Amino acid sequence: MLRGLSFGASEGEALHVRGPNGTGKTTLLRTLAGFLWPEEGELYWMGERVERDRDRYCADLAYLGHENAMKADLTPRENLRYMNGVRHPTSAGDIDAALQRLAVHGQRDLPFRSLSAGQRRRVAMARVLLARARLWLLDEPFTNLDVGGVRELSSVIADHVRIGGIAILTAHADLDLPGVALRRLELT
């Protein structure tokens, strides 16, 4: 249970939520994503209470949880066309560019289940990239990534923030997001 928590995040800013296991990092992100509602307090987006225009808020956010949320028998291309096509038209070129950006373009036509854990995470992050959302909520996005994957994903997140996006993410390790205003929120 989270108590006494108050914070904000502005355009062009990343917020790194830290704390030991069990302190509520995932609960916080799930609450921000609208999967849970706070028992007390209020959640605001763009100066308005979220419950006043939940559709607008949801359209402005992309969530990456612990699970990659992909169909195992579909290819990365098929998964992304389906998952992102629900929200807005997504071209094959857009999908290929996102997969290229996250260094999994070569795996685009393989069944998702055949990919390594790190490749699966990169494809899941391509979904976030394609969502065209202003607010990214990323729960342990670096899980299963090698050093190169962490560097590439850090660059993708930094690019999003530099163009005015907001990223709220959990990670146990220190973050290096070059050229980005990075604040920390410690949960105890």
DOSENU-361031 format. One record per residue: x, y, z of N, C-alpha, C, O in turn. Coordinates in steps of 0.05 Angstrom, whole numbers, padded with zeros to 5 digits, always signed. Each point is the difference from the previous one (the first is absolute). Layout:
XYZXYZXYZXYZ...
This chain:
+00017-00023+00000-00017+00023+00000+00018+00025+00000+00019+00002+00015-00026+00016-00032+00015+00025-00002-00015+00021+00017-00024+00004-00002+00039+00010+00018-00011+00022+00016+00018+00024-00001+00024-00001-00002-00037+00025+00003+00014+00025+00002+00017+00006-00024+00020+00013+00002-00028-00023-00025+00015+00003-00025-00011+00023-00016-00024+00001-00006+00041+00018-00001-00008+00022-00017+00024+00007-00018+00022+00005+00010-00027-00004-00036+00021+00007-00019-00012+00009-00026-00024-00003-00004+00040+00014-00012-00008+00009-00027+00022-00006-00020+00023-00004+00008-00031+00003-00033+00020-00003-00021-00009+00018-00023-00024+00001-00007+00043+00013-00004-00006+00019-00021+00009-00009-00027+00017-00018-00002-00026+00031-00019+00009-00006-00027+00031+00004-00001+00010+00018+00012+00003-00036-00026+00029+00001-00002+00014-00010+00025+00023+00009+00005-00036-00026+00010+00012-00009+00025-00004-00030+00004-00020-00012-00009+00040-00001+00021-00002-00028+00007+00001-00002+00030+00015+00014+00014-00032-00032-00003-00001-00004+00029+00007-00029+00005-00014-00019-00009+00036+00014+00023+00010-00026+00007-00011-00008+00028+00009+00012+00020-00027-00031-00019-00012-00009+00025+00018-00023+00009+00003-00020-00014+00007+00023+00039+00019-00020+00011-00010-00009+00027-00017+00013+00013+00028-00036-00004-00006-00010+00026+00003-00030+00000+00000-00013-00021+00003+00001+00045+00002-00029+00002-00025-00014-00010-00021+00012-00002+00024-00038-00004-00023-00016-00008-00021+00002+00022+00005+00000+00024-00030+00002-00034-00023+00001+00019-00007+00027+00010-00018+00002+00017+00031+00019-00026-00007+00027+00010-00022+00014-00015-00009+00021+00008-00001-00033-00030-00022+00011-00014+00006+00013-00027-00017+00015-00011+00040-00021+00000+00007+00013-00026-00020-00009-00022-00011+00017-00015+00006-00043+00013-00018-00010-00020-00029+00009+00006-00014+00007-00019+00007-00007+00044-00027+00010+00007-00004+00029-00008-00021+00007-00010+00042+00009+00014-00001+00028-00008-00005+00002-00030-00018+00015-00009+00034-00029-00007-00003+00002-00029-00027-00011-00009-00012+00011-00018+00003-00033+00030-00026-00011-00007-00023+00019+00007-00020+00002-00014+00024+00013+00036-00020+00021+00007+00001+00023-00020-00021+00009-00009+00045-00001+00001+00002+00022-00020-00012-00009-00027-00010+00016-00014+00013-00042+00008-00011-00010-00025-00030-00004+00000-00012-00004-00021+00000+00006+00045-00029-00003+00002-00010-00028+00004-00024-00005-00001+00043-00013+00007-00008-00028+00006-00011-00002+00028-00016-00017+00007+00026+00035+00010-00009+00002+00028-00008+00029+00005+00012+00018-00012-00031-00013+00029-00007+00027+00007+00009+00005+00029-00003-00017+00017+00013+00041-00012+00009+00006+00027-00024+00000+00019-00021+00010-00006+00025-00022+00030-00021+00001+00020-00003+00028+00011-00022+00008+00009+00044+00007-00009-00001+00028+00009+00017+00016-00020+00017-00011-00014-00022+00037+00013+00016+00017-00017-00011+00002-00028-00021-00011-00006+00036+00025-00010-00009+00006-00027+00023-00002-00020+00023+00004+00007-00030-00010-00031+00019-00002-00022-00008+00021-00021-00023+00001-00009+00043+00015+00002-00005+00022-00019+00017-00005-00026+00022-00011+00001-00034+00020-00023+00014-00001-00026-00006+00027-00014-00023+00006-00004+00043+00008-00003-00003+00026-00014-00018+00019+00016-00016+00014-00012+00019-00014+00038-00014+00018+00017-00029-00008+00007-00013+00015+00014+00004-00037-00024-00028-00010+00005+00001-00027+00014+00018-00016-00004-00038+00012+00021-00002-00026+00012-00005-00021-00021-00016+00003-00018+00030-00025+00020-00001-00021-00021-00028-00010-00004-00009-00005-00022-00006+00001+00044-00027-00011-00003-00019+00018-00015-00022-00008-00008+00029+00034+00004-00017+00018-00016+00002-00006-00030-00019+00004-00014+00041-00015+00005+00004-00007-00028+00019-00023-00002+00023+00003-00011-00031-00026+00020+00017-00023+00001+00009-00009-00028+00022-00009-00004-00040+00012-00016+00007-00008-00028+00024+00016-00010+00018-00011-00012-00018+00037+00017+00022+00017-00008+00026-00009+00013+00021-00002-00013-00023-00003+00039+00024-00008+00015+00010-00027-00011+00024-00002-00005-00041-00017+00001+00008-00026-00010+00012+00002-00028+00019-00015-00007-00029+00033-00009+00011+00004-00027+00028+00012+00001+00016-00004-00019-00010+00018+00040+00026+00013+00003+00021-00017+00014+00022+00009+00004-00029-00034+00003+00020-00016+00015+00005-00027-00013-00017-00012-00014+00041+00002+00018+00008-00027-00008+00013-00013+00024+00016+00012+00015-00023-00037-00010+00009-00015+00024+00015-00025-00008-00009-00015-00018+00032+00011+00030+00015-00024-00003+00003-00012+00028+00014+00011+00017-00027-00034-00013+00001-00013+00026+00022-00022+00001+00016-00002-00019-00017-00014+00039+00019-00022+00002-00003-00020-00022+00019-00011-00011-00044+00006+00003-00006-00019-00022+00001+00016-00026-00007+00023-00001+00016-00036-00020+00003+00014-00026-00026+00003-00014-00002+00017-00019-00019-00032+00026-00027+00003-00012+00000-00004-00030-00011+00017-00014+00023-00039+00005+00000-00006-00029-00010-00029-00003+00003-00016+00017-00015+00011-00040-00009-00027-00007+00024-00016-00010+00014+00008-00018-00010-00031+00031+00024-00016-00005+00002-00011-00028+00022-00003-00011-00045-00003-00002+00001-00012-00027+00001+00020-00022+00004-00007-00023-00008+00033+00029+00002+00021-00020+00029+00010-00002+00015-00002+00019-00008+00013-00042+00026+00012-00003+00000+00027+00013-00021+00011+00006+00045+00001-00002+00000+00028+00010-00016+00019-00017-00015+00017+00010+00018-00020-00037-00016+00017-00018-00030-00003+00004-00015+00020+00002+00006-00045+00000-00028-00005+00004-00010+00011+00026-00021+00012+00002+00036-00017+00019-00007+00010+00027-00003+00030-00001-00019+00011+00010+00039+00003-00021+00000+00029+00001-00022+00011-00018-00012+00021+00006+00007-00033-00029-00022+00009-00017-00027-00002+00014-00016+00018-00001+00012-00041+00015-00025-00003+00014-00001+00018+00025-00020+00015+00003+00040-00016+00014-00001+00015+00025-00002+00030-00004-00015+00014+00013+00031-00003-00032-00001+00029-00005-00023+00008-00018-00009+00022+00001+00001-00041-00018-00022+00006-00018-00026+00004+00014-00018+00013-00011+00015-00022+00035-00024+00004+00016-00002+00030+00007-00022+00010+00001+00044+00003+00003+00000+00028+00009+00000+00019-00024-00014+00020+00000+00030-00026-00021+00002+00018-00023+00013-00015-00023+00014-00020+00005-00018+00029-00029+00013-00014-00023+00031+00000+00003+00012+00021+00007-00001-00044-00011+00029-00003+00002+00010-00014-00025-00008-00023-00006+00024+00036-00009+00010-00011-00026+00021-00021+00005+00013-00001+00021-00009-00015-00041+00022-00020+00001+00027+00014+00002+00018-00010+00014-00015+00033-00027+00024+00015+00002+00006+00010+00028+00022+00000+00009-00044+00010+00004+00003+00009+00028+00009-00023+00018+00018+00003+00017-00030-00027-00021+00007-00023+00016+00029-00008-00005+00015-00005+00019-00008+00003-00044+00028-00007-00006+00020+00020+00011+00021-00008+00010-00028+00034-00011+00018+00020+00011+00003-00003+00030+00022+00003+00011-00044-00009+00003+00002-00004+00029+00016-00025+00007+00016+00001+00018-00020-00022-00033+00016-00024+00005+00029+00004-00006+00018-00010+00014-00012+00026-00035+00028+00007-00007+00012+00016+00023+00023-00005+00008-00038+00025+00001+00010+00018+00022+00007-00016+00025+00019+00007+00014-00034-00029-00009+00005-00016+00024+00016-00025-00007+00002-00018+00017+00011+00017-00040+00018-00021-00008-00012-00028+00000+00014-00020+00008-00039+00018-00016-00012-00027-00004-00014-00002-00027-00018-00017-00004+00027+00033-00015-00011-00001-00027+00004-00027-00013-00017-00010-00014+00040-00002+00019+00007-00026-00011-00018-00023+00010-00001-00021-00012-00013+00026+00034-00018-00021+00011-00029+00006-00006-00018-00013+00011+00012+00032-00028-00027+00010-00004-00020-00021-00010-00024+00003+00005+00034-00024-00018-00018-00020-00012+00001-00027+00014-00011-00020-00009+00025+00019+00032+00001-00024+00016-00023-00001+00020-00009+00021+00009+00000-00044-00001-00020-00001+00022+00011+00013+00025+00023-00005+00007-00039+00021+00006+00009+00013+00024+00011-00019+00021+00020+00006+00013-00031-00030-00011+00009-00020+00020+00028-00009-00006+00013-00011+00019-00003+00014-00043+00027-00010-00007+00022+00021+00007+00023-00006-00002-00031+00030+00009+00020+00021+00006+00011-00004+00028-00012-00012+00017+00036+00023-00013+00012-00001+00027-00015+00020+00018-00016+00016-00010+00020-00019+00036-00014+00018+00019+00006+00029-00006-00018+00017+00002+00043-00010-00008+00008+00027-00006-00013+00010-00026-00009+00023-00001+00007-00040-00019-00013+00008-00025-00030+00004+00004-00011+00019-00012-00001-00035+00029-00028+00004+00006-00005+00027+00013-00019+00014-00006+00037-00007+00024-00003+00025+00014+00003+00024-00019-00014+00020+00002+00032-00023-00021+00004+00021-00020-00025+00003-00018-00008+00022-00006-00004-00044-00001-00025+00001-00016-00022+00013+00016-00015+00017-00010+00013-00024+00035-00020+00013+00018+00004+00030+00002-00019+00015+00000+00044-00007+00000+00006+00029+00001-00006+00013-00026-00008+00024-00001+00010-00039-00021-00008+00011-00026-00030+00007+00000-00008+00019-00013-00008-00035+00027-00028+00006+00003-00004+00027+00013-00017+00016-00009+00032-00010+00030-00001+00026+00014+00008+00022-00019-00013+00021-00002+00034-00025-00013+00010+00020-00018-00021+00007-00022-00003+00023-00007-00011-00044-00002-00020+00004-00021-00026+00012+00010-00017+00008-00016+00013-00008+00042-00025+00009+00012-00005+00030-00004-00022+00010+00002+00044+00005-00008-00002+00029-00003-00012+00014+00025-00015+00019-00002+00022-00030+00025-00010+00011+00025+00019+00020+00012+00024-00002-00004-00035+00022+00017+00017+00020+00014+00011-00011+00026+00023+00008+00007-00037-00024+00006+00008-00011+00026+00007-00029-00002-00017-00017-00008+00041+00010+00014+00009-00028+00001+00003-00009+00029+00014+00012+00015-00028-00034-00008+00003-00012+00026+00014-00027-00005-00011-00018-00012+00035+00016+00022+00017-00023-00006+00009-00014+00026+00015+00011+00015-00025-00035-00011+00006-00016+00024+00024-00019-00006-00004-00020-00014+00027+00027+00025+00024-00016-00004+00005-00005-00030+00002-00023-00008+00000+00044-00008+00003-00004-00029+00026-00014-00009+00002-00010-00022+00018+00011+00039+00026-00011-00007+00004-00030+00007+00021-00011-00004-00042-00001+00015+00001-00028+00007+00007-00017-00025-00011+00004-00021+00030-00022+00025+00009-00019-00021+00017+00012-00022+00006-00013-00020+00001+00039+00022+00015+00012-00021+00030-00001+00006+00008+00003+00023+00008-00007-00044+00029+00000+00003+00009+00029+00001-00016+00019-00002+00042-00015+00004+00011+00028+00002-00008+00017-00024-00008+00023+00004+00010-00035-00028-00008+00015-00024-00029+00007+00000-00008+00021-00008-00009-00040+00017-00028+00004+00001-00008+00022+00020-00018+00016-00006+00032-00015+00029-00005+00021+00020+00007+00027-00012-00015+00020+00003+00038-00019-00017+00009+00025-00012-00020+00010-00021-00007+00023-00001-00002-00042-00016-00019+00007-00022-00027+00009+00012-00011+00020-00009+00001-00035+00028-00026+00008+00012+00002+00026+00015-00018+00016+00000+00041-00011+00014+00004+00025+00013-00001+00023-00020-00011+00021+00006+00022-00025-00030+00000+00020-00021-00028+00005-00010-00008+00023-00005-00008-00044+00002-00028+00003-00009-00016+00016+00020-00015+00018-00007+00019-00025+00033-00015+00015+00021+00009+00029+00000-00016+00018+00003+00042-00013-00004+00011+00027+00000-00011+00016-00024-00007+00023+00003+00006-00035-00026-00011+00014-00024-00029+00008+00005-00008+00022-00007-00008-00040+00018-00028+00006+00006-00002+00024+00019-00017+00017-00005+00033-00017+00025-00001+00022+00020+00010+00026-00013-00012+00021+00005+00033-00023-00021+00011+00025-00012-00020+00013-00019+00002+00025-00004-00020-00039-00008-00020+00012-00018-00025+00009+00015-00020+00006-00012+00021-00007+00039-00022+00010+00016-00017-00021+00013-00020+00006+00013+00027-00031-00016-00014-00022+00013+00006-00002+00030+00018+00014+00009-00032-00030+00004+00004-00005+00029+00005-00030+00003-00015-00016-00012+00034+00008+00027+00005-00028+00006+00001-00004+00031+00016+00014+00013-00032-00032-00003+00001-00008+00028+00007-00029+00000-00015-00016-00011+00038+00009+00022+00009-00027-00002+00012-00010+00026+00011+00016+00016-00013-00042-00012+00013-00013+00023+00025-00014-00011+00000-00010-00022+00020+00010+00039+00025-00015-00007+00016-00002+00026+00001+00020+00015+00011-00043-00011+00017-00003+00024+00027+00013-00002+00011+00010+00019-00001-00009-00044+00027+00012-00004-00003+00029-00006-00021+00010-00007+00043+00005+00010+00001+00028-00007-00005+00002-00030+00008-00017-00015-00020+00039+00007-00006+00005-00028+00018+00021-00012+00009+00018+00013-00003-00022-00038+00015+00019-00015-00016+00007-00025+00000-00015-00020-00014+00037+00021-00016+00010-00022+00012+00026-00010-00006+00022+00011+00024-00023-00030+00016+00023-00008-00018+00023-00009-00018-00003-00016+00025+00027+00027-00013+00024-00008-00029+00003+00009-00016+00015-00011+00009-00029+00033-00028+00000+00009-00001+00009+00029+00018-00007+00016-00039+00022-00010-00005+00007+00028-00011-00025+00014-00022-00009-00006+00038-00001+00025-00007-00025+00013-00003+00005+00030+00019+00010+00013-00042-00015-00002-00005+00002+00028-00004-00028+00011-00007-00019-00014+00011+00017+00041-00004-00026+00013-00022+00002+00021-00002+00021+00014-00013-00042-00012-00021-00003+00021+00007-00025+00015-00003-00022-00011+00012+00024+00036+00007-00023+00017-00024-00009+00016-00012+00016+00015+00005-00041-00018-00021-00012+00016+00013-00017+00022+00019-00015-00005-00030+00016+00029+00011-00015+00022-00021-00017+00013+00005-00014+00019
